[in-house]
Amino acid sequence: MLQAIKTRLSSASQNNGKDTKLSAGQIKTDILSGLTVALALVPEAVAFAFVAHVHPLVGLYAAFIVGLITAVFGGRPGMISGATGALAVVMVDLVTRHGVEYLFATVVLMGLLQLFAGVMRWGKFIRMVPHPVMLGFVNGLAIVIFLAQLGQFKVKTPEGGTAWMSGEPLYLMLGFTAVTMALIYVVPRITKFIPAPLAAVGIVSLIVIGFDLDLPRVGDLASIEGGLPAFHIPMVPLTLETFEVILPYSLILAAIGLIESLLTLNVVADMTETKGGASRECLAQGMANTVTGFFGGMGGCAMIGQSVINVKSGGRTRLSGISAALFLLSFILFASSLIEQIPLAALVGVMFMVVIGTFAWRSLTIMRRIPRKDALLIVLVTIVTVFTDLAIAVVIGVILAALFYAWNAATRMHAVSGIDVSGAKIYSLDGPLFFGSTESFLAQFTPKEDPERVVIDFMNSRVVDHSGLQAIESLAKRYDELGKRLQLRHLSRDCKALLGRAGQLVEERDDEDPVYGVASDYDLRIGQVGTGH
């Protein structure tokens, strides 16, 4: 493992040819950035463990193992992974129904599914996510991060429940949260020697501890003291029934984890103006979760909030993520009593600044200038992300974007007609011919009124799928029944090969015919469909 880490660090500057070199100054920046991220990871991991109804150490171990493995092997230096709320809300049902051992088994299977996705190179399909969906994703996650911090403004009641703070405790909490945010804004204008979030957390912690102010601390959430994570085979029956229980949860968790990780990869790549390896990230996430399940962790994925903290603090190479994971482990082993004294107000202030930095504010200003369907996608994906989960939001967004595109492409199909010197009528098509535009395509022609010879020119059109080929066959049959001669011009060889009866009508113009494939089954001849075979 140490040799692998060394190899990855040495090659970090060569990834995609654009990553930051591991200079002495960058090493210092990455280590300090990792420390900042580790401090922010503690309350997040503990909170998500509570959401999933597991011990806080289960969340902390996941943050350490997933964070370390993805930092070393992941597709994007600078990204941070760990236990996340998007996964925790799915896990809670499994844990309450079957227990934590089933969760560990589920995380192992989740990792294996993600490894399979990486081997199959399915990560490339993240390119299918349109930009409006990306904007909705970051806006939704920013709101989710903000709402998650509001829980720190609640206190336990004597009855065992929680209630909002009031009076002096509330004013102190709000005041030091604001002070932390102000320091994060001001410190970079004074010095860049230390990351602003780390400086802000340190200053606020010294003030609160020095004056012994009555503010909630990390230790009020739970103790983070523990030992090294130990190898542990999930104690579940190795039966088909167990597999049937964990498979649905594993599929959902694997999908959510990969979607959030790959979208976060795109966000970080955009912030750093570099590229990332999507399939490589799938492999790293799968490896991390498989290992985590065998070491008593709840699994995880990329965390956009902590990734933004890292990037904003100057973390650019794999060392930043590795440092964050190792610092987190050192907190658990050696510095739990010190870390537990950090006021939650400081960490809430850091996360509020993350919200401000994550939310795509420009999406609000462009709403009136972009097409209404794109504006609708941004708003819809944001809302669904907040009220359901990320995977559902992205799937809905991609489906709607595809439907919007299909409708727009279908309405673009039209034809310009005219009579040439020989008396033949020429139809010059414009627009793609596919399942959505076949009706518009057929509506362009008037077989009964047309002359004895008709030519359809596809130079500015493309036959996209089987439905388009079938529409050509149907039109050819209508002209043939009227005893009129139809010719098809500028069709690709693939189109001619797939056409049945109408294939004989294609003009051979090898020097002019376009070359493109058709999304259809090459073993199926449309002529068979048209003749009833």
C-alpha positions, 0 to 999 in steps of 0.5 A, a space after each residue: 500500500 505504501 509503495 502504491 501511495 508513493 507511485 500515485 503521488 509521483 504520477 499525480 502531476 502527469 495525470 491528464 497532463 494538467 495536474 499541479 506538480 508536487 512541489 515543496 510549497 504544494 506539499 505544505 498546502 496539501 497537508 494543511 488543506 487535508 487537516 482542514 478537510 479532516 476537521 470538517 469530516 468528523 461531525 459529518 461522519 458522526 452525523 451520517 452514522 446517526 442517520 444510518 442508526 449505526 455507531 459513530 465509529 462506523 461512519 468515521 472508519 468509512 470516512 478514513 478507508 474510503 477517503 484513503 483508497 479513493 485519494 490514492 486510486 481515484 480518477 481526480 486528484 483533490 476529490 474527497 470521499 467519505 460517508 455521505 448523507 445520500 447513502 445514509 438515508 438509504 441505509 437506515 431502512 436496512 439497519 432497522 430491519 436487519 441489523 448492522 451486519 447486513 449493512 456491512 455485507 451490503 457495502 461489500 456487494 455495493 463495492 463489487 457492483 461499482 467495480 463491475 461498472 468500472 471494468 465495463 467503463 460505464 463511467 463514460 455515460 456521465 457525459 450524458 448528464 446535461 449542463 442544466 442537470 449539473 446546475 440543479 445537482 450542485 444547487 440541490 446539494 448546496 441546499 442539502 448541506 445547508 439544511 444538514 447544518 441546521 441540526 447543530 442549532 438544536 439541543 436535547 430536551 429532558 424528554 429525550 427529543 430535540 428543540 431549537 436553541 433560544 436566548 444566549 446559546 442561540 446568539 453565541 452559536 450564530 455569532 461565532 458561526 458568523 465570525 468563522 465565515 468572516 474569518 474565512 473571507 478575510 484571512 486570504 486577503 492577509 495571508 495565504 500561508 495557511 488555508 482560511 478555513 483551518 485558520 478560522 477554526 483554530 482562531 474560533 476554537 481558541 477563543 471559545 476554549 480560552 474563555 470557556 464559553 458555553 457552546 456545543 462542541 464536537 464531543 457533544 455529538 459523540 466520542 470519536 475515540 477508538 482503535 484501528 479498524 479491524 478486519 471483520 467478515 460480515 456475520 450474515 448467513 451465506 444463503 440466497 435469502 440473504 442475497 435477496 435482502 441485500 441486492 436491492 439496497 446494494 444496487 441503489 447504493 452503488 448507483 447513488 454513490 457512482 452518480 454523486 462521485 462522477 458528478 462531483 468529479 465533473 464539478 472539481 474538474 471544472 473548478 480546477 480546469 482539469 480533466 478526470 477519469 470517470 471509469 477510474 473513479 468507478 474502480 476506486 469507489 468500488 475498491 474502497 467500498 469493498 474494503 470498507 465493508 470488511 473493516 466495519 465501515 458504512 461505505 461512502 462516495 465522493 463528498 462535494 462539500 469536503 471536495 470544495 473545501 479542499 480545492 478552495 484551500 489549495 488542495 490539488 494533488 492526491 496528497 491532500 486527500 491522503 492527508 485528510 484520511 490520515 489526519 482523521 485516523 490520527 484523531 480517532 487514535 490519538 487526538 480525540 479529546 482535543 478534537 472533541 473540544 472544537 466548537 460546532 459553530 466553527 465547523 458550521 461556519 465552514 460548511 456555510 461557506 461551502 454552501 455559498 461556494 457550491 451553489 451556482 448563483 449564476 444559474 439564477 441570473 441566466 434563467 431568463 436568457 436560457 430556454 424555458 425547458 433548461 430553466 425548468 430542468 435546473 429548478 426540477 432537479 434542484 427540488 427533487 435532489 432536496 426532497 428525494 435523493 440525488 439518483 432519482 433527481 439525475 435520472 429524471 433530469 436526464 430523461 426529461 432532457 432527452 425528451 426535450 431534445 427528441 421533441 425539438 429534433 422532431 419539430 425540425 424535420 421539413 422539406 423544400 420541394 421544386 420541379 427540375 428541368 426533367 419535370 421530376 419533383 425534388 424534395 430536399 429534406 432538412 432535419 434528422 429522421 428518427 422515431 420522433 420525426 417520422 410523422 412530420 417526415 411523411 406529412 411533407 409528401 403528397 404522393 397523389 399530386 406528385 408527378 410520375 418521377 419523385 426524388 428525395 434528397 437526404 443530403 441535409 438529413 440523417 436517418 438515425 434509427 429503425 423507425 426512420 428506415 421504416 418510414 422510408 419503406 412506408 413512403 416508397 410503398 405508397 408511391 409504388 402503389 400509385 405507379 410512380 417512380 421514387 428515387 432516394 438520393 444521398 443515403 449512406 451505405 448502411 441505410 441502403 443495406 438495411 432498407 428492404 424494397 426501398 433499397 433498390 430506389 437508392 441512387 449510387 453516388 459514391 463520391 457524394 453519399 454521406 457515411 454514417 451508421 444507423 441505430 438498428 439491428 443489422 440482422 433485421 431487414 425492414 423489407 421483411 417487416 413490410 412484406 409480412 415475414 
